[in-house]
């Protein structure tokens, strides 16, 4: 019988796999993208060198 921690871990893995399989190819089509772009631009000095692809980062944050 699986422990509570194992059941939680299995549930998290299922959720992550489900979300990653529906991850959009183009982050620019996100309806919240304009807000996220403005937000990220406000902190661009802090993100410099840490974020390679803004559209992908926006998709992740959504």
PDB file of N, CA, C and O in Angstrom, chain B, residues numbered from 101:
ATOM      1  N   UNK B 101       0.847  -1.187   0.000  1.00  0.00           N
ATOM      2  CA  UNK B 101       0.000   0.000   0.000  1.00  0.00           C
ATOM      3  C   UNK B 101       0.894   1.253   0.000  1.00  0.00           C
ATOM      4  O   UNK B 101       1.880   1.327   0.733  1.00  0.00           O
ATOM      5  N   UNK B 102       0.534   2.212  -0.821  1.00  0.00           N
ATOM      6  CA  UNK B 102       1.312   3.442  -0.954  1.00  0.00           C
ATOM      7  C   UNK B 102       1.104   4.341   0.264  1.00  0.00           C
ATOM      8  O   UNK B 102       0.011   4.420   0.824  1.00  0.00           O
ATOM      9  N   UNK B 103       2.156   4.997   0.645  1.00  0.00           N
ATOM     10  CA  UNK B 103       2.052   5.935   1.761  1.00  0.00           C
ATOM     11  C   UNK B 103       1.413   7.229   1.275  1.00  0.00           C
ATOM     12  O   UNK B 103       1.266   7.462   0.076  1.00  0.00           O
ATOM     13  N   UNK B 104       1.039   8.059   2.237  1.00  0.00           N
ATOM     14  CA  UNK B 104       0.420   9.341   1.898  1.00  0.00           C
ATOM     15  C   UNK B 104       1.367  10.196   1.044  1.00  0.00           C
ATOM     16  O   UNK B 104       0.934  10.840   0.088  1.00  0.00           O
ATOM     17  N   UNK B 105       2.664  10.198   1.396  1.00  0.00           N
ATOM     18  CA  UNK B 105       3.648  10.979   0.627  1.00  0.00           C
ATOM     19  C   UNK B 105       3.750  10.462  -0.801  1.00  0.00           C
ATOM     20  O   UNK B 105       3.856  11.253  -1.738  1.00  0.00           O
ATOM     21  N   UNK B 106       3.720   9.149  -0.978  1.00  0.00           N
ATOM     22  CA  UNK B 106       3.799   8.571  -2.327  1.00  0.00           C
ATOM     23  C   UNK B 106       2.576   8.934  -3.150  1.00  0.00           C
ATOM     24  O   UNK B 106       2.695   9.233  -4.338  1.00  0.00           O
ATOM     25  N   UNK B 107       1.392   8.912  -2.527  1.00  0.00           N
ATOM     26  CA  UNK B 107       0.163   9.286  -3.238  1.00  0.00           C
ATOM     27  C   UNK B 107       0.203  10.756  -3.653  1.00  0.00           C
ATOM     28  O   UNK B 107      -0.210  11.106  -4.758  1.00  0.00           O
ATOM     29  N   UNK B 108       0.699  11.604  -2.770  1.00  0.00           N
ATOM     30  CA  UNK B 108       0.820  13.030  -3.095  1.00  0.00           C
ATOM     31  C   UNK B 108       1.816  13.214  -4.243  1.00  0.00           C
ATOM     32  O   UNK B 108       1.552  13.971  -5.177  1.00  0.00           O
ATOM     33  N   UNK B 109       2.942  12.534  -4.176  1.00  0.00           N
ATOM     34  CA  UNK B 109       3.957  12.635  -5.234  1.00  0.00           C
ATOM     35  C   UNK B 109       3.392  12.171  -6.575  1.00  0.00           C
ATOM     36  O   UNK B 109       3.630  12.809  -7.601  1.00  0.00           O
ATOM     37  N   UNK B 110       2.649  11.070  -6.573  1.00  0.00           N
ATOM     38  CA  UNK B 110       2.051  10.563  -7.813  1.00  0.00           C
ATOM     39  C   UNK B 110       1.040  11.561  -8.379  1.00  0.00           C
ATOM     40  O   UNK B 110       0.973  11.754  -9.593  1.00  0.00           O
ATOM     41  N   UNK B 111       0.264  12.186  -7.517  1.00  0.00           N
ATOM     42  CA  UNK B 111      -0.713  13.183  -7.962  1.00  0.00           C
ATOM     43  C   UNK B 111      -0.013  14.392  -8.573  1.00  0.00           C
ATOM     44  O   UNK B 111      -0.444  14.908  -9.605  1.00  0.00           O
ATOM     45  N   UNK B 112       1.054  14.840  -7.943  1.00  0.00           N
ATOM     46  CA  UNK B 112       1.804  15.988  -8.463  1.00  0.00           C
ATOM     47  C   UNK B 112       2.394  15.663  -9.830  1.00  0.00           C
ATOM     48  O   UNK B 112       2.340  16.488 -10.741  1.00  0.00           O
ATOM     49  N   UNK B 113       2.955  14.473  -9.977  1.00  0.00           N
ATOM     50  CA  UNK B 113       3.531  14.070 -11.263  1.00  0.00           C
ATOM     51  C   UNK B 113       2.450  14.051 -12.337  1.00  0.00           C
ATOM     52  O   UNK B 113       2.681  14.535 -13.445  1.00  0.00           O
ATOM     53  N   UNK B 114       1.285  13.506 -12.038  1.00  0.00           N
ATOM     54  CA  UNK B 114       0.180  13.466 -13.011  1.00  0.00           C
ATOM     55  C   UNK B 114      -0.235  14.878 -13.431  1.00  0.00           C
ATOM     56  O   UNK B 114      -0.471  15.137 -14.612  1.00  0.00           O
ATOM     57  N   UNK B 115      -0.322  15.776 -12.467  1.00  0.00           N
ATOM     58  CA  UNK B 115      -0.712  17.157 -12.770  1.00  0.00           C
ATOM     59  C   UNK B 115       0.342  17.836 -13.641  1.00  0.00           C
ATOM     60  O   UNK B 115       0.006  18.493 -14.626  1.00  0.00           O
ATOM     61  N   UNK B 116       1.608  17.680 -13.281  1.00  0.00           N
ATOM     62  CA  UNK B 116       2.682  18.303 -14.068  1.00  0.00           C
ATOM     63  C   UNK B 116       2.726  17.758 -15.492  1.00  0.00           C
ATOM     64  O   UNK B 116       2.893  18.526 -16.439  1.00  0.00           O
ATOM     65  N   UNK B 117       2.581  16.456 -15.655  1.00  0.00           N
ATOM     66  CA  UNK B 117       2.585  15.858 -16.989  1.00  0.00           C
ATOM     67  C   UNK B 117       1.411  16.393 -17.795  1.00  0.00           C
ATOM     68  O   UNK B 117       1.555  16.702 -18.978  1.00  0.00           O
ATOM     69  N   UNK B 118       0.256  16.500 -17.162  1.00  0.00           N
ATOM     70  CA  UNK B 118      -0.929  17.021 -17.845  1.00  0.00           C
ATOM     71  C   UNK B 118      -0.710  18.467 -18.296  1.00  0.00           C
ATOM     72  O   UNK B 118      -1.036  18.821 -19.429  1.00  0.00           O
ATOM     73  N   UNK B 119      -0.161  19.296 -17.414  1.00  0.00           N
ATOM     74  CA  UNK B 119       0.075  20.702 -17.767  1.00  0.00           C
ATOM     75  C   UNK B 119       1.146  20.843 -18.838  1.00  0.00           C
ATOM     76  O   UNK B 119       1.009  21.665 -19.745  1.00  0.00           O
ATOM     77  N   UNK B 120       2.203  20.060 -18.746  1.00  0.00           N
ATOM     78  CA  UNK B 120       3.275  20.154 -19.733  1.00  0.00           C
ATOM     79  C   UNK B 120       2.828  19.668 -21.104  1.00  0.00           C
ATOM     80  O   UNK B 120       3.308  20.166 -22.121  1.00  0.00           O
ATOM     81  N   UNK B 121       1.915  18.701 -21.145  1.00  0.00           N
ATOM     82  CA  UNK B 121       1.441  18.208 -22.442  1.00  0.00           C
ATOM     83  C   UNK B 121       0.558  19.233 -23.139  1.00  0.00           C
ATOM     84  O   UNK B 121       0.410  19.193 -24.360  1.00  0.00           O
ATOM     85  N   UNK B 122      -0.028  20.146 -22.382  1.00  0.00           N
ATOM     86  CA  UNK B 122      -0.872  21.176 -22.992  1.00  0.00           C
ATOM     87  C   UNK B 122      -0.168  22.532 -23.035  1.00  0.00           C
ATOM     88  O   UNK B 122      -0.806  23.559 -23.271  1.00  0.00           O
ATOM     89  N   UNK B 123       1.150  22.535 -22.807  1.00  0.00           N
ATOM     90  CA  UNK B 123       1.936  23.761 -22.828  1.00  0.00           C
ATOM     91  C   UNK B 123       1.908  24.358 -24.225  1.00  0.00           C
ATOM     92  O   UNK B 123       2.223  23.663 -25.190  1.00  0.00           O
ATOM     93  N   UNK B 124       1.537  25.637 -24.363  1.00  0.00           N
ATOM     94  CA  UNK B 124       1.433  26.240 -25.701  1.00  0.00           C
ATOM     95  C   UNK B 124       2.795  26.370 -26.379  1.00  0.00           C
ATOM     96  O   UNK B 124       3.803  26.662 -25.735  1.00  0.00           O
ATOM     97  N   UNK B 125       2.802  26.149 -27.678  1.00  0.00           N
ATOM     98  CA  UNK B 125       4.036  26.290 -28.461  1.00  0.00           C
ATOM     99  C   UNK B 125       4.448  27.754 -28.574  1.00  0.00           C
ATOM    100  O   UNK B 125       5.637  28.070 -28.564  1.00  0.00           O
ATOM    101  N   UNK B 126       3.464  28.647 -28.683  1.00  0.00           N
ATOM    102  CA  UNK B 126       3.743  30.072 -28.858  1.00  0.00           C
ATOM    103  C   UNK B 126       3.181  30.847 -27.667  1.00  0.00           C
ATOM    104  O   UNK B 126       1.966  30.989 -27.531  1.00  0.00           O
ATOM    105  N   UNK B 127       4.054  31.341 -26.818  1.00  0.00           N
ATOM    106  CA  UNK B 127       3.636  32.068 -25.631  1.00  0.00           C
ATOM    107  C   UNK B 127       3.012  33.415 -25.920  1.00  0.00           C
ATOM    108  O   UNK B 127       2.413  34.011 -25.025  1.00  0.00           O
ATOM    109  N   UNK B 128       3.130  33.914 -27.133  1.00  0.00           N
ATOM    110  CA  UNK B 128       2.559  35.212 -27.469  1.00  0.00           C
ATOM    111  C   UNK B 128       1.042  35.192 -27.588  1.00  0.00           C
ATOM    112  O   UNK B 128       0.408  36.246 -27.577  1.00  0.00           O
ATOM    113  N   UNK B 129       0.460  34.017 -27.700  1.00  0.00           N
ATOM    114  CA  UNK B 129      -0.995  33.918 -27.850  1.00  0.00           C
ATOM    115  C   UNK B 129      -1.725  33.875 -26.515  1.00  0.00           C
ATOM    116  O   UNK B 129      -2.945  33.712 -26.491  1.00  0.00           O
ATOM    117  N   UNK B 130      -1.027  34.013 -25.437  1.00  0.00           N
ATOM    118  CA  UNK B 130      -1.624  33.997 -24.114  1.00  0.00           C
ATOM    119  C   UNK B 130      -2.409  35.284 -23.901  1.00  0.00           C
ATOM    120  O   UNK B 130      -1.890  36.371 -24.156  1.00  0.00           O
ATOM    121  N   UNK B 131      -3.646  35.179 -23.439  1.00  0.00           N
ATOM    122  CA  UNK B 131      -4.469  36.385 -23.274  1.00  0.00           C
ATOM    123  C   UNK B 131      -3.931  37.323 -22.202  1.00  0.00           C
ATOM    124  O   UNK B 131      -4.231  38.517 -22.215  1.00  0.00           O
ATOM    125  N   UNK B 132      -3.136  36.791 -21.272  1.00  0.00           N
ATOM    126  CA  UNK B 132      -2.548  37.619 -20.220  1.00  0.00           C
ATOM    127  C   UNK B 132      -1.167  38.138 -20.587  1.00  0.00           C
ATOM    128  O   UNK B 132      -0.532  38.834 -19.794  1.00  0.00           O
ATOM    129  N   UNK B 133      -0.702  37.806 -21.777  1.00  0.00           N
ATOM    130  CA  UNK B 133       0.651  38.166 -22.189  1.00  0.00           C
ATOM    131  C   UNK B 133       0.940  39.664 -22.060  1.00  0.00           C
ATOM    132  O   UNK B 133       2.015  40.011 -21.571  1.00  0.00           O
ATOM    133  N   UNK B 134       0.046  40.570 -22.467  1.00  0.00           N
ATOM    134  CA  UNK B 134       0.374  42.001 -22.344  1.00  0.00           C
ATOM    135  C   UNK B 134       0.669  42.412 -20.901  1.00  0.00           C
ATOM    136  O   UNK B 134       1.589  43.193 -20.657  1.00  0.00           O
ATOM    137  N   UNK B 135      -0.100  41.895 -19.950  1.00  0.00           N
ATOM    138  CA  UNK B 135       0.151  42.203 -18.543  1.00  0.00           C
ATOM    139  C   UNK B 135       1.499  41.642 -18.109  1.00  0.00           C
ATOM    140  O   UNK B 135       2.286  42.329 -17.457  1.00  0.00           O
ATOM    141  N   UNK B 136       1.760  40.396 -18.473  1.00  0.00           N
ATOM    142  CA  UNK B 136       3.012  39.763 -18.060  1.00  0.00           C
ATOM    143  C   UNK B 136       4.224  40.443 -18.692  1.00  0.00           C
ATOM    144  O   UNK B 136       5.260  40.593 -18.044  1.00  0.00           O
ATOM    145  N   UNK B 137       4.101  40.848 -19.939  1.00  0.00           N
ATOM    146  CA  UNK B 137       5.208  41.555 -20.594  1.00  0.00           C
ATOM    147  C   UNK B 137       5.483  42.856 -19.849  1.00  0.00           C
ATOM    148  O   UNK B 137       6.638  43.176 -19.571  1.00  0.00           O
ATOM    149  N   UNK B 138       4.441  43.606 -19.525  1.00  0.00           N
ATOM    150  CA  UNK B 138       4.627  44.866 -18.801  1.00  0.00           C
ATOM    151  C   UNK B 138       5.252  44.610 -17.432  1.00  0.00           C
ATOM    152  O   UNK B 138       6.139  45.347 -17.003  1.00  0.00           O
ATOM    153  N   UNK B 139       4.793  43.577 -16.757  1.00  0.00           N
ATOM    154  CA  UNK B 139       5.317  43.231 -15.439  1.00  0.00           C
ATOM    155  C   UNK B 139       6.789  42.843 -15.531  1.00  0.00           C
ATOM    156  O   UNK B 139       7.617  43.304 -14.745  1.00  0.00           O
ATOM    157  N   UNK B 140       7.104  41.983 -16.506  1.00  0.00           N
ATOM    158  CA  UNK B 140       8.494  41.546 -16.662  1.00  0.00           C
ATOM    159  C   UNK B 140       9.410  42.700 -17.077  1.00  0.00           C
ATOM    160  O   UNK B 140      10.565  42.764 -16.656  1.00  0.00           O
ATOM    161  N   UNK B 141       8.890  43.604 -17.899  1.00  0.00           N
ATOM    162  CA  UNK B 141       9.700  44.761 -18.298  1.00  0.00           C
ATOM    163  C   UNK B 141      10.021  45.646 -17.098  1.00  0.00           C
ATOM    164  O   UNK B 141      11.094  46.245 -17.030  1.00  0.00           O
ATOM    165  N   UNK B 142       9.094  45.724 -16.159  1.00  0.00           N
ATOM    166  CA  UNK B 142       9.324  46.535 -14.964  1.00  0.00           C
ATOM    167  C   UNK B 142      10.474  45.985 -14.128  1.00  0.00           C
ATOM    168  O   UNK B 142      11.136  46.728 -13.403  1.00  0.00           O
ATOM    169  N   UNK B 143      10.709  44.674 -14.235  1.00  0.00           N
ATOM    170  CA  UNK B 143      11.769  44.038 -13.467  1.00  0.00           C
ATOM    171  C   UNK B 143      12.880  43.492 -14.364  1.00  0.00           C
ATOM    172  O   UNK B 143      13.612  42.585 -13.968  1.00  0.00           O
ATOM    173  N   UNK B 144      13.004  44.039 -15.561  1.00  0.00           N
ATOM    174  CA  UNK B 144      13.966  43.514 -16.524  1.00  0.00           C
ATOM    175  C   UNK B 144      15.402  43.581 -16.008  1.00  0.00           C
ATOM    176  O   UNK B 144      16.224  42.725 -16.334  1.00  0.00           O
ATOM    177  N   UNK B 145      15.701  44.598 -15.203  1.00  0.00           N
ATOM    178  CA  UNK B 145      17.064  44.691 -14.667  1.00  0.00           C
ATOM    179  C   UNK B 145      17.373  43.527 -13.727  1.00  0.00           C
ATOM    180  O   UNK B 145      18.518  43.080 -13.654  1.00  0.00           O
ATOM    181  N   UNK B 146      16.370  43.034 -13.012  1.00  0.00           N
ATOM    182  CA  UNK B 146      16.564  41.904 -12.095  1.00  0.00           C
ATOM    183  C   UNK B 146      16.598  40.571 -12.848  1.00  0.00           C
ATOM    184  O   UNK B 146      17.208  39.608 -12.383  1.00  0.00           O
ATOM    185  N   UNK B 147      15.939  40.518 -14.015  1.00  0.00           N
ATOM    186  CA  UNK B 147      15.848  39.274 -14.781  1.00  0.00           C
ATOM    187  C   UNK B 147      16.965  39.128 -15.804  1.00  0.00           C
ATOM    188  O   UNK B 147      17.104  38.077 -16.430  1.00  0.00           O
ATOM    189  N   UNK B 148      17.750  40.166 -15.974  1.00  0.00           N
ATOM    190  CA  UNK B 148      18.799  40.158 -16.989  1.00  0.00           C
ATOM    191  C   UNK B 148      19.715  38.948 -16.808  1.00  0.00           C
ATOM    192  O   UNK B 148      20.322  38.762 -15.753  1.00  0.00           O
ATOM    193  N   UNK B 149      19.801  38.132 -17.854  1.00  0.00           N
ATOM    194  CA  UNK B 149      20.644  36.955 -17.827  1.00  0.00           C
ATOM    195  C   UNK B 149      19.989  35.735 -17.191  1.00  0.00           C
ATOM    196  O   UNK B 149      20.574  34.652 -17.192  1.00  0.00           O
ATOM    197  N   UNK B 150      18.789  35.896 -16.652  1.00  0.00           N
ATOM    198  CA  UNK B 150      18.101  34.781 -15.990  1.00  0.00           C
ATOM    199  C   UNK B 150      16.952  34.216 -16.818  1.00  0.00           C
ATOM    200  O   UNK B 150      16.586  33.051 -16.664  1.00  0.00           O
ATOM    201  N   UNK B 151      16.389  35.037 -17.689  1.00  0.00           N
ATOM    202  CA  UNK B 151      15.265  34.610 -18.526  1.00  0.00           C
ATOM    203  C   UNK B 151      15.726  34.666 -19.970  1.00  0.00           C
ATOM    204  O   UNK B 151      16.067  35.733 -20.481  1.00  0.00           O
ATOM    205  N   UNK B 152      15.735  33.509 -20.630  1.00  0.00           N
ATOM    206  CA  UNK B 152      16.216  33.452 -22.015  1.00  0.00           C
ATOM    207  C   UNK B 152      15.125  33.783 -23.015  1.00  0.00           C
ATOM    208  O   UNK B 152      15.377  34.467 -24.007  1.00  0.00           O
ATOM    209  N   UNK B 153      13.910  33.302 -22.764  1.00  0.00           N
ATOM    210  CA  UNK B 153      12.832  33.452 -23.736  1.00  0.00           C
ATOM    211  C   UNK B 153      11.594  33.993 -23.026  1.00  0.00           C
ATOM    212  O   UNK B 153      10.898  33.257 -22.327  1.00  0.00           O
ATOM    213  N   UNK B 154      11.327  35.282 -23.211  1.00  0.00           N
ATOM    214  CA  UNK B 154      10.211  35.933 -22.513  1.00  0.00           C
ATOM    215  C   UNK B 154       8.869  35.262 -22.822  1.00  0.00           C
ATOM    216  O   UNK B 154       8.118  35.001 -21.882  1.00  0.00           O
ATOM    217  N   UNK B 155       8.516  34.963 -24.093  1.00  0.00           N
ATOM    218  CA  UNK B 155       7.221  34.309 -24.336  1.00  0.00           C
ATOM    219  C   UNK B 155       7.068  32.968 -23.603  1.00  0.00           C
ATOM    220  O   UNK B 155       5.996  32.674 -23.074  1.00  0.00           O
ATOM    221  N   UNK B 156       8.118  32.166 -23.571  1.00  0.00           N
ATOM    222  CA  UNK B 156       8.040  30.902 -22.824  1.00  0.00           C
ATOM    223  C   UNK B 156       7.889  31.158 -21.340  1.00  0.00           C
ATOM    224  O   UNK B 156       7.133  30.462 -20.662  1.00  0.00           O
ATOM    225  N   UNK B 157       8.589  32.134 -20.838  1.00  0.00           N
ATOM    226  CA  UNK B 157       8.502  32.491 -19.426  1.00  0.00           C
ATOM    227  C   UNK B 157       7.091  32.979 -19.087  1.00  0.00           C
ATOM    228  O   UNK B 157       6.561  32.667 -18.021  1.00  0.00           O
ATOM    229  N   UNK B 158       6.494  33.737 -19.986  1.00  0.00           N
ATOM    230  CA  UNK B 158       5.126  34.207 -19.786  1.00  0.00           C
ATOM    231  C   UNK B 158       4.167  33.021 -19.750  1.00  0.00           C
ATOM    232  O   UNK B 158       3.272  32.978 -18.906  1.00  0.00           O
ATOM    233  N   UNK B 159       4.342  32.066 -20.648  1.00  0.00           N
ATOM    234  CA  UNK B 159       3.486  30.883 -20.652  1.00  0.00           C
ATOM    235  C   UNK B 159       3.611  30.106 -19.356  1.00  0.00           C
ATOM    236  O   UNK B 159       2.611  29.620 -18.828  1.00  0.00           O
ATOM    237  N   UNK B 160       4.814  29.983 -18.840  1.00  0.00           N
ATOM    238  CA  UNK B 160       5.016  29.295 -17.569  1.00  0.00           C
ATOM    239  C   UNK B 160       4.331  30.010 -16.432  1.00  0.00           C
ATOM    240  O   UNK B 160       3.755  29.375 -15.549  1.00  0.00           O
ATOM    241  N   UNK B 161       4.387  31.322 -16.445  1.00  0.00           N
ATOM    242  CA  UNK B 161       3.799  32.076 -15.353  1.00  0.00           C
ATOM    243  C   UNK B 161       2.281  32.092 -15.406  1.00  0.00           C
ATOM    244  O   UNK B 161       1.624  32.433 -14.422  1.00  0.00           O
ATOM    245  N   UNK B 162       1.735  31.731 -16.530  1.00  0.00           N
ATOM    246  CA  UNK B 162       0.274  31.682 -16.646  1.00  0.00           C
ATOM    247  C   UNK B 162      -0.229  30.351 -16.201  1.00  0.00           C
ATOM    248  O   UNK B 162      -1.436  30.109 -16.222  1.00  0.00           O
TER     249      UNK B 162
END
